[in-house]
Amino acid sequence: MGWQDAVAIGVVVAAGLYLLSLVVRGAIGGKSAGCGTSCGKCSSSGEGSGQVVTTIGPPPGARRPS
């Protein structure tokens, strides 16, 4: 077995361990970070302010072209 085979096997084993850690974290419910968890620590905690940020369609009061 050459050095290239050893490096390739190492990369595959590392990727497998990474995927296994993701599965274990998901099953155990490990520490989650980022938005979307509704933890209440940031302004985007899931409670809507009722303010529309974007709209689909023409702006209010716009006329259609003739």
Buried (B, 14 or more C-beta within 10 A) or exposed (E): EEEEEEEEEEEEEEEEEEEEEEEEEEEEEEEEEEEEEEEEEEEEEEEEEEEEEEEEEEEEEEEEEE
